[in-house]
């Protein structure tokens, strides 16, 4: 019998049903989902509008290549531009966050003809060749993933950025809030300094919004808190609420040409339908506002519980760092309290729930956390 390539440690849980912020396994046990499958579930599991939109589209046409007109792509671009406040940016669609970052880096290099890239400590941009070269994790960089052209600078270090970005730098790629890196939030001063230095040197500024974008921070993209504009913005994860889709928003300074970028599956009928449904739900149900409200609620509750080393985040992207390994805490939350959470490194609990999470769900987590950290809410 063929076997799966064993690269994921698996919990002995098989979800077979999902609704809103909950999952059910094969035994009928219900779990509260505070992780959304790595920040993918943006509007809630099996949202009825989302399911209906995909069902209707599946009964029409599910796929054809980008050699024909697909008006859904233009509808997606219009709605994304409006909700994200980037109506003058162009949209290129692909299938994942890694692909989005690959195309962002490639487009930057086409634009200025340079090869040098600046990334930052604890960054994560994907596992494909260019994206993983700009990821600060040697364990997942294979010998073939050439990365001698990448310089890693300290995150949130303004002076290092000013000296490390030069007229030889092709692109700066940065997460406005680092996910895998431990929910580190870029300061306004730092992002503004990056924008200024990129302008001075002709460097392309790429904001990786794959995890911290799509409304999770309370604004559509987390870097918008700093008042800067990016040259290219990458996105994926919450974009399709589980359907694979990614993309980059591209400043008007870049000029398109036939064959410059390409994709087989990117922007197909089903993917575009899923992404349109997500945007419509986010807008109509005020989910960015809910991300702000519920993020504040959760963080206030966590502060009252205490017992942590540091609490970081913005909106519904929250990291709770302890001065001890959190593997036991995470397993206790999962198996005793039936709550999915994530981790970053060995000491950080990571929360990335649906943007539609409510007070009842937040209270369930806070009660469980209080019990397990021997404090009271």
Secondary structure, DSSP 8 states (H G I E B T S, - for coil): -------S---S--EEEEEBTEEEETT--EEEESSHHHHT-SS-BT-HHHHHHHHHHHTT-----TTS--HHHHHHHHHHHHHTT-TTSEEEEESSHHHHHHHHHHHHHHHH---EEEEETT----SSHHHHHTSS-GGG--TTS--TTEEEE-TT-HHHHHHH--TTEEEEEEESEETTTTSEE--HHHHHHHHHHHHHHT-EEEEE-TTTBTTTTSSSBGGGGGT---SEEEE-GGGTTTS--EEEEE-TTS---TTSS--SSTT-HHHHHHHHHHHHHHHHTTHHHHHHHHHHHHHHHHHHH---SEEEEETTEEEEE-SS--HHHHHHHHHTT-EE-EEETTTEEEE---TT--HHHHHHHHHHHHHHTT---
